[in-house]
Structures are given as C-alpha cells and as structure tokens.
Amino acid sequence: MSVPLPASTASRVRNGPRWGRLLLYALGVATPLGWSTVAFVYIGMNAAGRSLSFQRAVLAGLPDWYFWAFATPLVFWLGDRFRVERGSWVRAAGTHLLAGTLVALAELALVVGFNRLVGVPTFAGALRDVYLRVLLQYFHLHFMIYWVIVAAAHATRYYRSYRAQELEASRLQAELTETQLAALRMQLQPHFFFNTLHTIATLVRDGRREAATDTIARLGDLFRETLGNVKRNEIPLRDELKFVDAYLDIERVRFSDRLTVRVDVEPGTLDACLPSMALQPLVENAIRHGIARDPSARLVAVQARRRNGYLRIEVRNDGPRYEPDTAGPPSGVGLSNVRARLSRLYGVRGRLAIMPGEPSGAVAVLEIPWRTDGP
C-alpha cells in the first residue's frame, strides 16, 4: 500500500531544483540497468568457463552504471545549455565533442582503476595496456551514451517549448472566444431593450399610461438582472426562466388577457446550463411572429427535456403557420445572436432550428450538450 507524501513534501519534490529531479531519475534508471549488467557479467564469465563470484560481478558491473547515474545531470545540463541549433550549432557541437570525449575517458579510467583495485582478473597487467584495450573496446559506446543524454535534453527542451506555445495559443483562443461572446452579449442587450421601449411607446400612444409606467418599472428590474449576468456565458435554466418570466410580465401588460404562457420543465433540468439570454429571444420571437400577428393566437409554450446527453428546449406558438424561407433560416438579430453564441460555446454540438408547428404556428428547437452548474 502506497502512502501519499505530505503536501509540503510533494510540493518540494515538484518544485525542487531540476538537477535534483534528474539525479533521482538517473539513479532510478541506473539501478535496474546496473543489476542487469551484474547479471550479464556473472552469467557470461561463468558460461565462458572463467569462475567469477557474484560479489566480484557486482564490483565489476555497478561502477559503470553509477558513474552515469551521477554524470547524467551534468550532461543533461550541458545538453540544455549548449543546444545544437541554427546559429550556434558549431560552438555547441564542438563543446559536446570535447565534453563527450572527456566524460568517456574519465568513465573508462574509473572503471579500470576500480576493477584493478578490487582485483578483477581481466583488468590485471600493465595499467597503460589495460586502459588502451578498454578504450578501443568501449570508448565508442560511452561516447554514444553521452550523445543520447544530450539528445534527451534537446527533446525535453523542445517539448517544453511546444507545450508552452500550445498553452499560450489556448489562452489566446480562450480570450478571443470570451471577447467574441462579450460582443455578442452587448449586441443582444440593446436589441432587447429597444424592443421593450417600443412596447412602452405603443402603450403610451394607446393612452395606457399606467401600464406604460408599470412596464418601465419592470424594465428597470430586467436591466438589473441583465447586469448581474453580464460576465456569465452560461447560467442555469432556473435563472433563465426567471428572466423570461420577468420579460413576459411586460408582454402581459401589452397583450392584456390575450397572452397565455405554459411552461413544462422536466424534473432535473432546472440545473442545466445554457447561454445567458438564449431563451428570451425565442420567446420574444414566438410573441412577435405569433401572438402579435394573429388576434386569435394566444399561446406560448416552453418545454425543457433531457434527451441523449442534450438539453432540448422547445418554444411553440399558435399563430400563423410558419413557412420556411428557401433563402435560409430566420436571421433576425436575436436568433442570429443565439446561433453565433451556440457556435462559440459548443461548436457543431449546439443547434437552433425553427420549424412549422402543428397544426399552426412555429416551433423553435434549441439543443445543447447537457451540463449542470455544480457537482
């Protein structure tokens, strides 16, 4: 069973010096490789008929790998400091050729000296002859190990640079999307208030001054509600319905007893998120093109359901039957604004469609991916 590190310790491990993390990594790699070397030396020597104790195999194999364990942070630092890239590759390549040669020579000198010290038979004889023989046999291998570490340092740096650029691009894209959404919200709000002021003007012309005064007060409440959501791209359906109900209070004053509103919300959908002020333009559109155009029309129905991972909202009216325009979908300011915000927030997964109702009127269908504001 693993025991989690204390928060302070974990923070020090994550944020500690890079050379310390590299050293721990090198030791972690060197340990299994070192013991593998010990096994090969032990088995190989005995298979060749040359008796070698396991203790001597340990002494012969481990120094080689533990040298690289302690040298890896230095080589990694050199690889990161002197990068072989355009504009500086000559200096960097020369530095690494010299450093790689010195590291390989030092590593082999350590191996020869250590194995002679502990009396490994294959390292007996004149020191110069033994060292030259080891150089001819293994120098290229250790020189290559040096360059592999340098290549790893380059790859790590390029990956960090790539990730930094990717994160920066994501941040800029998020800022651009936020700016576009804010612009769309600013476009929709004046449109909504202009239409409401037009309603107030109509009431004044009709001599319904008390109703006009009441509508102005309700408009102030709506304005405060809108300001409260100005920085929120999405709000729960519950809050959007409150805003729509306040808007409908204004329209009820205008149409008196001729406006009937039915809201049918499936349990659990009130916490679902949708773009702020996305439902109000659909209700406004249903009133303008349904109730306002047909004196016999009176119904606006709002229905919300969860379907296959989506929030589906339908807004119906019983006005004149909607006939789709061959030139394309309805493109008023309110509907175009909603479509644009759906595209910014959900891509192809957000949809707004206007369809003929049965037997009359029109149906606006809004579908967005299901998501709730909370756990």
HELIX and SHEET records of a PDB file:
HELIX    1   1 ALA A    7  ASN A   15  1                                   9    
HELIX    2   2 ARG A   18  ALA A   47  1                                  30    
HELIX    3   3 PHE A   54  ARG A   81  1                                  28    
HELIX    4   4 TRP A   89  LEU A  117  1                                  29    
HELIX    5   5 PRO A  121  PHE A  123  5                                   3    
HELIX    6   6 LEU A  127  ARG A  205  1                                  79    
HELIX    7   7 ARG A  209  GLY A  228  1                                  20    
HELIX    8   8 LEU A  237  PHE A  255  1                                  19    
HELIX    9   9 SER A  256  ARG A  258  5                                   3    
HELIX   10  10 THR A  269  ASP A  271  5                                   3    
HELIX   11  11 LEU A  279  ALA A  286  1                                   8    
HELIX   12  12 ILE A  287  ILE A  291  3                                   5    
HELIX   13  13 VAL A  333  TYR A  346  1                                  14    
HELIX   14  14 GLY A  347  ARG A  349  5                                   3    
SHEET    1   A 2 GLU A 234  PRO A 236  0                                        
SHEET    2   A 2 CYS A 273  PRO A 275 -1                                        
SHEET    1   B 5 THR A 260  VAL A 265  0                                        
SHEET    2   B 5 LEU A 299  ARG A 307  1                                        
SHEET    3   B 5 TYR A 310  ASN A 317 -1                                        
SHEET    4   B 5 ALA A 362  PRO A 369 -1                                        
SHEET    5   B 5 ARG A 351  PRO A 356 -1                                        
END                                                                             
